């Protein structure tokens, strides 16, 4: 069940990450910002919101680094609350934050 949930989370953000990876950050930003707003409004699982926020942070790193860092910090906080099963995701967010100081 846990593996299925992780796969579902990855698939939800995959098209947006593909846009980002293909050098289309503006497209990814619009899509991810909409996804974040909808997720927050619908009280989606905080860990799913964390994944969306981290993807959005990565998309925003060049154009709005302050917002990117804030979103990554929110993702980090949610992943900390998620406990040990989120260790790998938490390590990824923390590595990103370490590479993007204020």
N, C-alpha and C positions, 0 to 999 in steps of 0.2 A: 504494500500500500504506500509506503514511504517513497519507494522508487518510482511508482506511478505518479505520485504528486510532484516529485522533482522533474520528471519528464514533461508533465503538463505545464509546469512553470516555464521550463525552457522553451517549449513550443509556443507559448503565448507571446513571448518577446522575440522569437526567432525572426519574423519578417522585419521587425524594426532593427534588429542587430545586423541583419543582412544589408539593409539600406545603409547603416552606419559603416559597415565593413567595406562596402562598395564605394565609399567616398561621397555619400549623399547624406551628410549629417543633418541638413535642414529638413529633409524628408523624415528622418528618424526622430528628430526633435519634435516635430508637429505630432507625429503619431504617438510617441511616448508621452508627451505632455497631455494629450487627450486621454490616453490609457491611465495615466496617474490620476487625473481629475475624476474619471469614472470610477476607478478603484476606490479612491478615498470616499467619494459620494455614496458608494454602495456598501461601505464597510467591509470591503474585501479583506481576506486574511492578511494581517500585517506583514507576513513573510513574503507574500506575493507582491504586495505594495513595495516592499524593500527591493525586490528584484527589478521591478519597473523603475524605481527611483535610481538604482545604481546604473541601469542601462541609460537612463536619461542623463545622469551625471557624466557618463562617458561621452555621450553625444555633445554635451554642452561644454566640455573642458576647454575648447579653444575660444568659443564665443562669449561665454559667461562663466568664467572660472569660479567666481564667488558662489553663484547659484549651484554649480556643479558640486562644489565641496560641501555645501549645505545639504544637498540631496544625498550625497554619499554618506554624510554623517548620520542622517536620518535612517538610511539603510543599515548602517553599522549598528545603531541602537536597536533596531528591530531584530537584527540577526543575533545580537548578544542575548536578547530576551528569548530567542528561539532555542537556545541551549546547544549542547554538543552536536546534535545532528547537522547543525548549520556551520560547523567549524571550517569546512573548505570554502564556503561562500564568504564567511566572515574574514578569512585570511585574504581572499581576493580583494575584498573591499578595503581592508586595512592596508594592503600593499598599494592599492591605488591612491588612498589618502596620503600615505607616506611619500609617494612620488609627486604629489600635488599639494605642497604646503601653501599656506596662505601668503 
